[in-house]
Amino acid sequence: MNPLDYVNEEEYGQMWAIIFENLFSGNIARALALMCLLASMWFWIRRKQPALGFIFVIFTVIFAFGQPLVEVWAS
């Protein structure tokens, strides 16, 4: 399934830009970072799965510091 069969390349790029701008800023990013942090602690400490816990730590960092990275990347 190729999404570019349904929309042109410019609209597809704009759609992902809007998603990333909204995902990495504001309350959505804070909520996702908190959920990933809680999941990392759950998997790392409670379930004894450090690899999965570390992946959620990485997601937490991405959601917490994603907005400045997107701004640097976009310029």
KAWO-V30115 format. One record per backbone hydrogen bond with DSSP energy under -1.0 kcal/mol. CO is the residue of the C=O (numbers start at 1). NH is the residue of the N-H. Records with the same first field share a line. If there is no record, write none. Layout:
CO=NH ; NH
This chain:
2=5
3=6 ; 7
8=12
9=13
10=14
11=15
12=16
13=17
14=18
15=19
16=20
17=21
18=22
19=23
20=24
26=30
27=31
28=32
29=33
30=34
31=35
32=36
33=37
34=38
35=39
36=40
37=41
38=42
39=43
40=44
41=45
42=47
43=49
49=53
50=54
51=55
52=56
53=57
54=58
55=59
56=60
57=61
58=62
59=63
60=64
61=65
65=69
66=70
67=71
68=72
69=73
70=74
71=75
